Amino acid sequence: MDFIDEVRALAAKTTGLLEHIKTEAAVRTALVEPFIRALELLLLLMGLSIGSMLI
């Protein structure tokens, strides 16, 4: 799955989750962490890593 597919899947999943998300921790788990994983995939596809971005 490429980055665009990952983001589309996350967007489709998010729509159904919004009514169930009640806390900051739930937002982080349901929305932020999957988006960061998708960004990591994009970086890997570009031949980069988060570690190399932080230096």
N, CA, C and O atoms as a DFTB+ gen file, in Angstrom:
220 C
 N C O
     1  1       0.859      -1.174       0.000
     2  2       0.000       0.000       0.000
     3  2       0.900       1.230       0.000
     4  3       1.851       1.298       0.779
     5  1       0.616       2.190      -0.852
     6  2       1.442       3.392      -0.879
     7  2       0.862       4.457       0.053
     8  3      -0.180       4.258       0.678
     9  1       1.553       5.576       0.130
    10  2       1.179       6.626       1.073
    11  2      -0.246       7.123       0.849
    12  3      -1.003       7.288       1.805
    13  1      -0.612       7.359      -0.394
    14  2      -1.953       7.885      -0.687
    15  2      -3.027       6.889      -0.248
    16  3      -4.054       7.277       0.309
    17  1      -2.780       5.607      -0.504
    18  2      -3.728       4.577      -0.070
    19  2      -3.841       4.540       1.450
    20  3      -4.933       4.387       1.997
    21  1      -2.699       4.683       2.126
    22  2      -2.706       4.701       3.596
    23  2      -3.543       5.860       4.127
    24  3      -4.348       5.680       5.041
    25  1      -3.355       7.045       3.557
    26  2      -4.095       8.231       4.012
    27  2      -5.582       8.079       3.710
    28  3      -6.420       8.447       4.533
    29  1      -5.913       7.544       2.549
    30  2      -7.324       7.324       2.212
    31  2      -7.967       6.321       3.163
    32  3      -9.097       6.523       3.610
    33  1      -7.255       5.246       3.471
    34  2      -7.787       4.244       4.409
    35  2      -7.983       4.858       5.790
    36  3      -8.983       4.595       6.458
    37  1      -7.028       5.674       6.211
    38  2      -7.149       6.349       7.510
    39  2      -8.339       7.304       7.512
    40  3      -9.076       7.366       8.496
    41  1      -8.536       8.042       6.432
    42  2      -9.671       8.975       6.345
    43  2     -10.996       8.227       6.394
    44  3     -11.930       8.671       7.062
    45  1     -11.089       7.099       5.697
    46  2     -12.325       6.322       5.703
    47  2     -12.603       5.756       7.095
    48  3     -13.747       5.742       7.549
    49  1     -11.562       5.296       7.757
    50  2     -11.702       4.738       9.101
    51  2     -12.069       5.825      10.113
    52  3     -12.862       5.591      11.025
    53  1     -11.492       7.005       9.944
    54  2     -11.696       8.115      10.877
    55  2     -13.156       8.540      10.952
    56  3     -13.663       8.850      12.030
    57  1     -13.823       8.554       9.820
    58  2     -15.214       8.999       9.787
    59  2     -16.074       8.207      10.757
    60  3     -16.920       8.777      11.446
    61  1     -15.869       6.915      10.815
    62  2     -16.657       6.076      11.717
    63  2     -16.229       6.171      13.169
    64  3     -16.998       5.826      14.066
    65  1     -15.006       6.638      13.413
    66  2     -14.488       6.695      14.782
    67  2     -14.822       7.984      15.524
    68  3     -14.818       8.008      16.755
    69  1     -15.106       9.034      14.801
    70  2     -15.246      10.351      15.433
    71  2     -16.257      10.389      16.570
    72  3     -16.021      11.050      17.582
    73  1     -17.351       9.709      16.425
    74  2     -18.372       9.747      17.486
    75  2     -17.942       8.981      18.728
    76  3     -18.521       9.169      19.798
    77  1     -16.925       8.112      18.605
    78  2     -16.478       7.296      19.737
    79  2     -15.268       7.874      20.447
    80  3     -14.937       7.442      21.551
    81  1     -14.610       8.829      19.842
    82  2     -13.396       9.409      20.429
    83  2     -13.801      10.462      21.458
    84  3     -14.430      11.470      21.136
    85  1     -13.417      10.191      22.707
    86  2     -13.840      11.078      23.795
    87  2     -12.677      11.729      24.548
    88  3     -12.872      12.736      25.229
    89  1     -11.474      11.167      24.434
    90  2     -10.349      11.684      25.222
    91  2      -9.161      12.008      24.320
    92  3      -9.111      11.599      23.160
    93  1      -8.217      12.745      24.875
    94  2      -6.999      13.069      24.142
    95  2      -6.220      11.801      23.782
    96  3      -5.669      11.688      22.687
    97  1      -6.182      10.859      24.710
    98  2      -5.476       9.598      24.452
    99  2      -6.131       8.836      23.304
   100  3      -5.438       8.218      22.496
   101  1      -7.439       8.874      23.227
   102  2      -8.152       8.198      22.143
   103  2      -7.852       8.863      20.800
   104  3      -7.727       8.179      19.784
   105  1      -7.738      10.178      20.791
   106  2      -7.394      10.899      19.558
   107  2      -6.003      10.480      19.095
   108  3      -5.784      10.205      17.915
   109  1      -5.075      10.436      20.036
   110  2      -3.705      10.051      19.705
   111  2      -3.660       8.631      19.134
   112  3      -3.012       8.389      18.116
   113  1      -4.345       7.701      19.787
   114  2      -4.320       6.305      19.355
   115  2      -5.041       6.103      18.028
   116  3      -4.557       5.368      17.168
   117  1      -6.181       6.743      17.854
   118  2      -7.012       6.503      16.670
   119  2      -6.609       7.330      15.456
   120  3      -6.806       6.893      14.322
   121  1      -6.053       8.508      15.675
   122  2      -5.782       9.413      14.553
   123  2      -4.303       9.747      14.361
   124  3      -3.769       9.609      13.260
   125  1      -3.653      10.181      15.418
   126  2      -2.292      10.693      15.292
   127  2      -1.291       9.576      14.994
   128  3      -0.498       9.696      14.060
   129  1      -1.316       8.502      15.766
   130  2      -0.350       7.429      15.574
   131  2      -0.470       6.775      14.192
   132  3       0.556       6.544      13.551
   133  1      -1.680       6.467      13.708
   134  2      -1.767       5.919      12.346
   135  2      -1.254       6.889      11.282
   136  3      -0.654       6.456      10.298
   137  1      -1.478       8.185      11.460
   138  2      -0.990       9.158      10.494
   139  2       0.539       9.209      10.513
   140  3       1.172       9.307       9.462
   141  1       1.123       9.144      11.696
   142  2       2.578       9.136      11.796
   143  2       3.142       7.882      11.137
   144  3       4.175       7.951      10.470
   145  1       2.482       6.735      11.312
   146  2       2.927       5.511      10.636
   147  2       2.865       5.675       9.123
   148  3       3.755       5.205       8.414
   149  1       1.825       6.337       8.620
   150  2       1.717       6.584       7.178
   151  2       2.855       7.496       6.710
   152  3       3.412       7.285       5.632
   153  1       3.199       8.496       7.505
   154  2       4.318       9.374       7.153
   155  2       5.639       8.609       7.167
   156  3       6.507       8.847       6.327
   157  1       5.790       7.687       8.124
   158  2       6.992       6.851       8.153
   159  2       7.092       6.019       6.881
   160  3       8.180       5.860       6.328
   161  1       5.963       5.488       6.413
   162  2       5.943       4.727       5.162
   163  2       6.405       5.604       4.002
   164  3       7.199       5.167       3.170
   165  1       5.916       6.827       3.946
   166  2       6.325       7.751       2.892
   167  2       7.832       7.996       2.933
   168  3       8.497       7.981       1.897
   169  1       8.360       8.219       4.120
   170  2       9.800       8.439       4.254
   171  2      10.584       7.216       3.798
   172  3      11.605       7.347       3.123
   173  1      10.109       6.020       4.168
   174  2      10.789       4.800       3.743
   175  2      10.767       4.669       2.229
   176  3      11.765       4.277       1.623
   177  1       9.639       4.995       1.618
   178  2       9.538       4.927       0.164
   179  2      10.478       5.924      -0.503
   180  3      10.930       5.706      -1.627
   181  1      10.767       7.009       0.190
   182  2      11.680       8.022      -0.330
   183  2      13.135       7.703       0.008
   184  3      14.044       8.426      -0.399
   185  1      13.349       6.625       0.749
   186  2      14.703       6.239       1.124
   187  2      15.233       6.982       2.334
   188  3      16.444       7.047       2.548
   189  1      14.338       7.537       3.118
   190  2      14.724       8.283       4.309
   191  2      14.215       7.560       5.551
   192  3      13.442       6.607       5.447
   193  1      14.642       8.006       6.706
   194  2      14.107       7.497       7.962
   195  2      13.922       8.665       8.914
   196  3      14.506       9.732       8.725
   197  1      13.115       8.457       9.925
   198  2      12.891       9.521      10.904
   199  2      14.191       9.853      11.615
   200  3      14.455      11.020      11.904
   201  1      15.011       8.842      11.903
   202  2      16.292       9.076      12.553
   203  2      17.179      10.008      11.749
   204  3      17.845      10.874      12.315
   205  1      17.195       9.839      10.424
   206  2      18.021      10.716       9.601
   207  2      17.452      12.126       9.521
   208  3      18.184      13.077       9.249
   209  1      16.149      12.265       9.757
   210  2      15.518      13.572       9.708
   211  2      15.803      14.353      11.000
   212  3      15.756      15.583      10.987
   213  1      16.090      13.680      12.092
   214  2      16.274      14.337      13.374
   215  2      17.710      14.818      13.594
   216  3      17.967      15.576      14.529
   217  1      18.617      14.401      12.772
   218  2      20.035      14.767      12.972
   219  2      20.284      16.176      12.457
   220  3      21.408      16.671      12.532
